């Protein structure tokens, strides 16, 4: 438990009028989650303004309010402390860190960022460190381990808010973890949200960076700059691990200081990756030829990034760790094959970017063996619209049938999203259907698939909800696909 004066000092506010005995029970940004002796941060959000909820926070027990400098000071009880700061999200992160007694200082923390492959790369590194006897924490879009065992992440956000993140790091220290791997999104790394504020990283892994989230970042340069903030947060002797697959590589390497170093696969370490279809990918590197169970070349590259990062952290030759990628376990909802009796290749993947579509449709086309390719997908509402037409074009190039459906429409109509996806679909040999209900779209795809066909179910992967307006509808893509396949098996057996 920390005193209010101590927590204020952590964000540069020195108020000697605050009693040095006043303790704080919680720091929150949602007024209804406040309890007696809380600090409430009144953020200005995308849809709501936290200053409108100050009175509610006080009613729930908040005794200190932190707001943006531009916020008009409201009338408050004399017992409530009120301060404004220029960068409230950064202040929130720093205060949360202080509240949990700076857990990051006791940990070796690795940040993983990029456009695609953050969760898989993080998980691969976690697996490697665990197999080397290192008790490792993990926090990604898919999985979490706070030192008590691996489980599905309870957070909707890949990188959660600073209060949740710092509590997670604290639990890692309490459970005996020495290393932690964090998936770092561009939103979390941006100075707008700065959820990772105050954390210094021992290593940064950057996967391939292409275009994404332009509805928020507005340009590829701004998006890349947010990612580069991870390198800027490296410790004095930190390391950057990336590959020549990354077209924005110079932006990251130029951010390094003279005391930091980089390992660039494909440049510092020559490598060759051989595509083997459903047999996996073969990697030739450092004189070794290694057969991995990973289906995509990009996944193999990500595994290599994890190996070289682990080697640096553990002060071991990378050659000694390379054989571990032969045992890499797949990540849920990433190139996940669903077994069935229909003779259909059913693949669930989280792919939702242009580059991810290029990779997965290339794979499906190369391995189709004359069968038809069917794809079920949509695109997230109120998110980057510039990717929609190119994604649709890629699918249209390879598919015999496309079924457009909901992903997370939010407040944007599915028909608007479908129109964007269709814009560059000029291949008349491809049938394009629109079925808004994702469950029905999955059933339709399964019903038309024949032995030897491939069905791609894209965009949801591991996710547990579909967002429709303000509602979050429970969803499990893997369960839905399995149910549809079993139902179709039974239907065909009854014929």
C-alpha positions as CSV (number, residue, x, y, z in Angstrom):
1,X,0.0,0.0,0.0
2,X,1.4,3.4,-1.0
3,X,0.7,6.9,0.3
4,X,-0.9,9.4,-2.0
5,X,2.1,11.7,-1.6
6,X,4.4,8.9,-2.8
7,X,2.2,8.2,-5.8
8,X,2.0,11.9,-6.7
9,X,5.7,12.2,-6.5
10,X,6.1,9.4,-9.0
11,X,4.3,11.6,-11.6
12,X,6.2,14.7,-10.7
13,X,3.7,16.3,-8.4
14,X,5.0,17.4,-5.0
15,X,2.2,18.6,-2.8
16,X,3.2,19.0,0.8
17,X,-0.4,19.8,1.8
18,X,-1.3,16.1,1.3
19,X,-1.1,14.3,4.6
20,X,1.8,11.9,4.5
21,X,-0.4,9.3,6.2
22,X,-3.0,9.2,3.5
23,X,-2.9,5.8,1.8
24,X,-4.4,4.7,-1.5
25,X,-6.2,1.4,-2.1
26,X,-6.6,1.5,-5.9
27,X,-5.8,3.5,-9.1
28,X,-8.6,3.4,-11.7
29,X,-9.8,4.9,-14.9
30,X,-13.4,3.6,-14.7
31,X,-15.5,5.5,-12.2
32,X,-17.6,2.5,-11.2
33,X,-14.5,0.4,-10.4
34,X,-13.4,3.0,-7.8
35,X,-13.6,2.1,-4.2
36,X,-12.8,4.0,-1.0
37,X,-9.4,5.7,-1.1
38,X,-8.9,5.5,-4.9
39,X,-7.2,7.7,-7.4
40,X,-9.3,8.3,-10.5
41,X,-7.8,9.3,-13.8
42,X,-10.3,11.2,-16.0
43,X,-9.1,10.4,-19.5
44,X,-10.6,11.9,-22.6
45,X,-11.5,8.9,-24.7
46,X,-12.5,8.3,-28.3
47,X,-16.2,8.3,-27.4
48,X,-16.4,9.5,-23.8
49,X,-14.8,12.1,-21.6
50,X,-13.7,10.8,-18.2
51,X,-14.3,14.2,-16.7
52,X,-18.0,13.6,-17.0
53,X,-17.6,10.7,-14.5
54,X,-15.6,12.5,-11.8
55,X,-18.6,12.8,-9.5
56,X,-19.5,9.2,-10.0
57,X,-15.9,8.2,-9.1
58,X,-16.1,10.3,-5.9
59,X,-19.4,8.6,-5.0
60,X,-17.6,5.3,-5.3
61,X,-14.8,6.5,-3.0
62,X,-12.2,8.3,-5.1
63,X,-10.3,10.8,-3.0
64,X,-7.9,12.1,-5.7
65,X,-8.7,13.1,-9.3
66,X,-6.1,13.4,-12.1
67,X,-7.3,15.1,-15.3
68,X,-5.8,16.5,-18.5
69,X,-4.6,20.1,-18.4
70,X,-7.3,21.2,-20.7
71,X,-10.1,19.9,-18.4
72,X,-12.2,22.6,-16.7
73,X,-11.9,22.2,-12.9
74,X,-15.2,20.9,-11.5
75,X,-16.7,21.7,-8.1
76,X,-15.4,19.1,-5.7
77,X,-15.7,18.3,-2.0
78,X,-12.9,19.9,0.0
79,X,-11.7,16.4,0.9
80,X,-10.9,15.5,-2.7
81,X,-7.5,16.3,-4.2
82,X,-7.5,17.5,-7.8
83,X,-4.5,17.8,-10.2
84,X,-4.0,18.2,-13.9
85,X,-1.2,16.7,-16.0
86,X,-0.1,17.2,-19.6
87,X,0.2,13.5,-20.5
88,X,-2.4,11.7,-18.3
89,X,-1.9,8.2,-19.8
90,X,1.9,8.4,-19.2
91,X,1.1,9.6,-15.6
92,X,-1.3,6.7,-15.2
93,X,1.3,4.2,-16.2
94,X,4.0,5.7,-14.0
95,X,1.6,5.9,-11.0
96,X,0.4,2.3,-11.5
97,X,4.1,1.2,-11.6
98,X,4.8,3.0,-8.3
99,X,1.6,1.5,-6.8
100,X,2.9,-2.0,-7.4
101,X,6.4,-1.1,-6.3
102,X,8.0,-1.0,-9.8
103,X,7.8,-4.8,-10.5
104,X,9.6,-4.3,-13.9
105,X,12.8,-3.5,-12.0
106,X,12.9,-7.1,-10.8
107,X,12.3,-8.7,-14.2
108,X,14.1,-9.3,-17.5
109,X,11.4,-8.0,-19.9
110,X,11.2,-8.7,-23.7
111,X,8.9,-6.7,-25.8
112,X,7.6,-8.1,-29.1
113,X,6.1,-5.9,-31.7
114,X,5.4,-5.8,-35.5
115,X,2.3,-6.0,-37.6
116,X,1.7,-9.7,-37.8
117,X,3.3,-12.5,-35.7
118,X,3.5,-10.8,-32.3
119,X,1.6,-13.4,-30.4
120,X,3.3,-16.4,-32.1
121,X,6.8,-15.0,-31.7
122,X,6.1,-14.2,-28.1
123,X,4.8,-17.7,-27.5
124,X,7.7,-19.3,-29.3
125,X,10.2,-17.4,-27.1
126,X,8.2,-18.3,-24.0
127,X,8.4,-22.0,-25.0
128,X,12.1,-21.8,-25.6
129,X,12.9,-20.1,-22.3
130,X,10.6,-22.5,-20.4
131,X,12.4,-25.5,-21.9
132,X,15.7,-24.0,-20.7
133,X,14.4,-24.0,-17.1
134,X,13.7,-20.2,-17.0
135,X,10.4,-19.4,-15.2
136,X,8.9,-17.0,-17.7
137,X,5.8,-14.8,-17.7
138,X,3.9,-14.2,-20.9
139,X,1.2,-11.8,-22.0
140,X,-0.2,-11.8,-25.5
141,X,-3.4,-11.5,-27.4
142,X,-3.9,-15.3,-26.9
143,X,-2.2,-16.4,-23.8
144,X,-1.1,-15.3,-20.3
145,X,1.2,-16.8,-17.7
146,X,1.9,-14.8,-14.5
147,X,4.2,-17.5,-13.2
148,X,1.4,-19.7,-12.0
149,X,0.8,-21.5,-15.4
150,X,-0.2,-20.8,-18.9
151,X,-3.9,-19.9,-19.6
152,X,-5.9,-18.0,-22.1
153,X,-5.5,-14.3,-21.8
154,X,-8.5,-12.7,-20.0
155,X,-7.9,-9.3,-21.6
156,X,-9.6,-8.1,-24.8
157,X,-6.6,-5.9,-25.6
158,X,-3.4,-7.5,-26.6
159,X,-1.5,-5.1,-24.4
160,X,-3.9,-4.3,-21.5
161,X,-4.2,-0.9,-19.7
162,X,-1.4,0.1,-17.4
163,X,-3.2,-0.8,-14.2
164,X,-3.8,-4.4,-15.4
165,X,-0.3,-4.6,-16.9
166,X,1.5,-3.5,-13.8
167,X,-0.6,-5.8,-11.6
168,X,0.3,-8.7,-14.0
169,X,4.0,-7.8,-13.7
170,X,3.6,-7.7,-9.9
171,X,2.0,-11.2,-9.9
172,X,4.9,-12.4,-12.0
173,X,7.4,-11.3,-9.3
174,X,5.3,-12.8,-6.6
175,X,5.1,-16.1,-8.4
176,X,8.9,-16.3,-9.0
177,X,9.1,-15.5,-12.7
178,X,12.5,-13.9,-13.7
179,X,11.7,-13.2,-17.3
180,X,8.5,-11.8,-18.9
181,X,7.5,-11.5,-22.6
182,X,5.1,-8.8,-23.5
183,X,3.2,-8.4,-26.8
184,X,3.4,-4.7,-27.5
185,X,0.8,-3.2,-29.8
186,X,1.2,0.1,-31.7
187,X,-1.6,1.6,-29.6
188,X,0.1,0.6,-26.3
189,X,3.4,2.0,-27.6
190,X,1.9,5.3,-28.9
191,X,2.3,8.4,-26.7
192,X,-1.4,8.8,-26.9
193,X,-2.0,5.7,-24.7
194,X,1.5,4.9,-23.4
195,X,0.4,1.8,-21.6
196,X,4.0,0.6,-21.3
197,X,5.3,3.9,-19.9
198,X,8.1,3.4,-17.4
199,X,9.1,0.0,-18.5
200,X,12.6,-0.6,-19.7
201,X,13.1,-3.6,-22.0
202,X,16.1,-5.9,-22.0
203,X,15.3,-7.0,-25.6
204,X,13.0,-6.0,-28.4
205,X,11.8,-8.4,-31.2
206,X,10.3,-6.7,-34.2
207,X,8.5,-8.9,-36.7
208,X,7.6,-7.7,-40.2
209,X,6.1,-4.2,-40.2
210,X,3.6,-3.4,-42.8
211,X,0.5,-1.1,-42.8
212,X,-2.1,-1.4,-40.1
213,X,-4.3,0.7,-37.8
214,X,-4.2,3.7,-40.0
215,X,-7.6,4.8,-38.6
216,X,-5.6,5.6,-35.5
217,X,-2.1,6.4,-36.6
218,X,-3.1,8.1,-39.9
219,X,0.1,7.2,-41.8
220,X,2.6,4.3,-42.1
221,X,5.3,6.6,-40.8
222,X,3.3,7.4,-37.7
223,X,2.4,3.8,-37.2
224,X,6.1,2.8,-37.6
225,X,7.2,5.5,-35.2
226,X,4.9,4.1,-32.5
227,X,6.5,0.7,-33.0
228,X,10.0,2.3,-32.8
229,X,9.1,3.5,-29.3
230,X,9.8,-0.1,-28.2
231,X,13.4,0.3,-29.3
232,X,13.6,3.7,-27.6
233,X,12.5,2.0,-24.4
234,X,15.4,-0.5,-24.4
235,X,17.9,-0.6,-21.6
236,X,21.3,0.9,-22.1
237,X,22.7,-2.6,-23.1
238,X,19.5,-3.8,-24.7
239,X,19.3,-5.8,-28.0
240,X,17.1,-5.5,-31.0
241,X,16.3,-8.7,-32.9
242,X,14.6,-8.4,-36.3
243,X,15.0,-9.7,-39.9
244,X,15.4,-8.5,-43.4
245,X,11.7,-9.5,-44.0
246,X,11.0,-6.2,-42.2
247,X,10.8,-3.5,-44.9
248,X,11.0,-0.7,-42.2
249,X,14.1,-2.1,-40.6
250,X,16.2,1.1,-40.9
251,X,13.7,3.0,-38.7
252,X,14.4,0.6,-35.9
253,X,18.1,0.2,-36.2
254,X,18.6,4.0,-36.4
255,X,16.9,4.3,-33.0
256,X,19.6,2.3,-31.3
257,X,22.2,4.0,-29.2
258,X,26.0,3.1,-29.4
259,X,25.7,0.8,-26.3
260,X,22.8,-1.2,-27.7
261,X,23.1,-3.9,-30.4
262,X,21.1,-5.5,-33.1
263,X,20.8,-9.0,-34.6
264,X,19.3,-8.9,-38.1
265,X,18.5,-12.3,-39.5
266,X,19.2,-12.5,-43.2
267,X,21.9,-9.9,-42.9
268,X,24.0,-10.6,-39.8
269,X,23.0,-14.3,-40.0
270,X,22.3,-15.7,-43.5
271,X,19.4,-18.1,-43.7
272,X,17.3,-20.0,-46.1
273,X,13.7,-21.2,-45.7
274,X,12.2,-24.0,-47.7
275,X,8.4,-24.3,-48.0
276,X,7.1,-27.9,-47.6
277,X,3.4,-27.4,-47.5
278,X,1.6,-29.4,-44.8
279,X,4.9,-31.1,-43.9
280,X,6.1,-27.8,-42.4
281,X,9.0,-25.5,-43.2
282,X,12.7,-26.4,-43.4
283,X,15.2,-23.9,-42.2
284,X,18.9,-23.7,-43.2
285,X,20.9,-21.5,-40.9
286,X,24.4,-21.6,-39.2
287,X,25.2,-24.8,-41.0
288,X,22.1,-26.6,-39.7
289,X,19.1,-28.0,-41.6
290,X,16.1,-28.0,-39.3
291,X,12.6,-29.3,-40.1
292,X,10.0,-27.3,-38.2
293,X,6.3,-28.2,-37.8
294,X,5.4,-24.6,-38.7
295,X,3.3,-24.3,-41.9
296,X,4.3,-20.7,-43.1
297,X,7.7,-19.3,-43.8
298,X,6.8,-16.2,-41.8
299,X,6.2,-18.5,-38.7
300,X,9.6,-20.1,-39.2
301,X,11.2,-16.6,-39.4
302,X,9.4,-15.7,-36.1
303,X,10.7,-18.8,-34.5
304,X,14.2,-17.9,-35.5
305,X,13.8,-14.4,-34.0
306,X,12.8,-16.1,-30.8
307,X,15.8,-18.4,-30.8
308,X,18.3,-15.6,-31.3
309,X,16.7,-13.4,-28.7
310,X,16.8,-16.3,-26.2
311,X,20.4,-17.1,-27.0
312,X,21.4,-13.5,-26.2
313,X,19.3,-13.4,-23.0
314,X,20.8,-16.7,-21.8
315,X,24.3,-16.1,-23.1
316,X,24.3,-19.3,-25.1
317,X,25.2,-20.0,-28.7
318,X,22.2,-19.9,-31.0
319,X,23.3,-23.2,-32.5
320,X,22.5,-24.9,-29.2
321,X,19.0,-23.6,-29.2
322,X,18.1,-24.0,-32.9
323,X,16.9,-27.7,-32.5
324,X,14.2,-26.5,-30.1
325,X,12.2,-25.1,-33.0
326,X,11.6,-28.7,-34.1
327,X,9.4,-29.0,-31.0
328,X,7.6,-25.6,-31.2
329,X,3.9,-26.0,-30.4
330,X,1.4,-24.1,-32.5
331,X,-0.6,-21.2,-31.0
332,X,-4.4,-21.4,-30.8
333,X,-6.2,-19.9,-33.7
334,X,-3.0,-19.5,-35.8
335,X,-2.9,-21.7,-38.9
336,X,-5.0,-24.2,-36.9
337,X,-6.1,-27.3,-38.8
338,X,-9.4,-28.7,-37.7
339,X,-9.7,-32.5,-38.2
340,X,-12.8,-33.8,-39.9
341,X,-14.2,-36.8,-41.8
342,X,-15.2,-34.8,-44.9
343,X,-11.8,-34.9,-46.4
344,X,-11.7,-31.1,-46.2
345,X,-8.8,-29.0,-45.1
346,X,-10.3,-26.6,-42.6
347,X,-8.0,-23.9,-41.4
348,X,-8.7,-21.2,-38.7
349,X,-6.4,-18.2,-38.6
350,X,-6.4,-14.7,-37.1
351,X,-5.2,-13.2,-40.4
352,X,-6.7,-9.7,-40.8
353,X,-4.0,-7.7,-42.6
354,X,-2.9,-7.5,-46.3
355,X,0.4,-9.2,-45.6
356,X,-1.2,-12.0,-43.6
357,X,-3.6,-12.6,-46.4
358,X,-0.8,-12.8,-48.9
359,X,0.9,-15.5,-46.8
360,X,-2.1,-17.6,-46.0
361,X,-3.6,-17.5,-49.5
362,X,-0.2,-18.3,-51.0
363,X,0.0,-21.4,-48.7
364,X,-3.6,-22.5,-49.5
365,X,-3.1,-22.1,-53.2
366,X,0.2,-24.0,-53.2
367,X,-1.3,-26.9,-51.2
368,X,-4.7,-27.1,-52.9
369,X,-3.7,-30.1,-55.1
370,X,-6.5,-29.2,-57.5
371,X,-9.2,-28.7,-54.9
372,X,-11.3,-25.6,-54.6
373,X,-10.5,-22.8,-52.1
374,X,-13.3,-21.3,-50.0
375,X,-12.7,-18.4,-47.7
376,X,-14.9,-17.0,-44.9
377,X,-13.9,-13.5,-43.7
378,X,-14.9,-9.9,-43.0
379,X,-13.1,-6.9,-41.7
380,X,-13.3,-5.1,-38.4
381,X,-15.6,-2.1,-38.3
382,X,-14.4,1.3,-37.4
383,X,-10.8,0.2,-38.0
384,X,-8.3,0.7,-40.9
385,X,-10.4,0.8,-44.1
386,X,-7.5,1.1,-46.4
387,X,-6.7,-2.6,-46.1
388,X,-10.1,-3.9,-47.0
389,X,-10.0,-3.7,-50.8
390,X,-6.5,-5.2,-51.1
391,X,-7.5,-8.1,-48.8
392,X,-10.6,-8.7,-50.9
393,X,-8.5,-8.6,-54.1
394,X,-6.1,-11.2,-52.7
395,X,-8.9,-13.6,-51.7
396,X,-10.7,-13.1,-55.0
397,X,-7.5,-14.0,-57.0
398,X,-7.3,-17.4,-55.4
399,X,-10.8,-18.5,-54.3
400,X,-13.6,-20.3,-56.1
401,X,-16.0,-19.1,-53.4
402,X,-15.8,-16.2,-50.9
403,X,-18.3,-15.8,-48.1
404,X,-18.2,-12.3,-46.7
405,X,-19.4,-12.1,-43.1
406,X,-19.1,-10.2,-39.8
407,X,-15.9,-9.9,-38.0
408,X,-16.4,-7.1,-35.4
409,X,-18.7,-4.6,-37.2
410,X,-19.1,-2.4,-34.1
411,X,-21.1,0.6,-35.1
412,X,-20.2,0.3,-38.8
413,X,-22.7,-1.5,-41.0
414,X,-21.6,-4.8,-42.5
415,X,-22.8,-3.7,-45.9
416,X,-20.4,-0.8,-46.0
417,X,-17.6,-3.2,-45.0
418,X,-18.6,-5.8,-47.6
419,X,-18.7,-3.0,-50.3
420,X,-15.1,-2.1,-49.4
421,X,-14.0,-5.7,-49.5
422,X,-15.6,-6.2,-52.9
423,X,-14.2,-3.1,-54.5
424,X,-11.2,-4.8,-56.2
425,X,-12.8,-8.2,-56.7
426,X,-12.7,-8.5,-60.5
427,X,-12.3,-12.2,-60.9
428,X,-15.7,-13.4,-62.2
429,X,-14.8,-17.0,-61.8
430,X,-15.0,-16.5,-58.0
431,X,-18.5,-16.6,-56.5
432,X,-19.0,-14.0,-53.7
433,X,-21.7,-14.5,-51.1
434,X,-22.7,-12.2,-48.3
435,X,-24.0,-13.8,-45.1
436,X,-23.9,-11.4,-42.1
437,X,-24.4,-14.0,-39.4
438,X,-21.0,-15.6,-39.0
439,X,-22.4,-18.9,-37.7
440,X,-24.5,-19.3,-40.9
441,X,-21.6,-18.2,-43.1
442,X,-19.4,-21.0,-41.6
443,X,-22.2,-23.5,-42.1
444,X,-22.6,-22.5,-45.7
445,X,-18.9,-22.8,-46.4
446,X,-18.8,-26.3,-44.9
447,X,-22.0,-27.4,-46.8
448,X,-20.5,-26.5,-50.3
449,X,-17.0,-27.9,-49.6
450,X,-16.1,-31.3,-51.2
451,X,-13.3,-33.8,-50.5
452,X,-10.0,-32.1,-51.3
453,X,-11.2,-28.6,-50.9
454,X,-9.7,-26.1,-48.5
455,X,-11.7,-23.7,-46.3
456,X,-10.1,-20.7,-44.7
457,X,-11.9,-19.1,-41.7
458,X,-10.1,-15.8,-41.2
459,X,-10.1,-12.9,-38.8
460,X,-11.3,-14.3,-35.5
461,X,-8.8,-17.0,-34.5
462,X,-8.8,-17.3,-30.8
463,X,-11.1,-14.4,-30.0
464,X,-14.0,-14.9,-27.6
465,X,-16.4,-12.3,-28.7
466,X,-17.9,-10.6,-31.8
467,X,-18.5,-6.8,-31.3
468,X,-21.8,-5.6,-32.6
469,X,-22.4,-1.9,-31.7
470,X,-21.9,-1.8,-27.9
471,X,-22.5,-5.5,-27.4
472,X,-19.8,-8.2,-27.1
473,X,-21.4,-11.4,-28.3
474,X,-19.8,-14.6,-27.0
475,X,-18.0,-16.4,-29.8
476,X,-15.6,-19.4,-30.3
477,X,-14.5,-19.8,-33.9
478,X,-12.9,-23.2,-33.2
479,X,-16.1,-24.6,-31.6
480,X,-18.3,-23.2,-34.3
481,X,-16.2,-24.7,-37.1
482,X,-16.1,-28.1,-35.4
483,X,-19.8,-28.1,-34.9
484,X,-20.5,-27.2,-38.5
485,X,-18.1,-29.9,-39.7
486,X,-19.7,-32.6,-37.5
487,X,-23.2,-31.5,-38.5
488,X,-22.3,-31.7,-42.2
489,X,-20.7,-35.2,-41.7
490,X,-23.9,-36.4,-40.1
491,X,-26.1,-34.9,-42.9
492,X,-24.0,-36.5,-45.6
493,X,-24.1,-39.9,-43.8
494,X,-27.9,-39.8,-43.7
495,X,-28.2,-39.3,-47.5
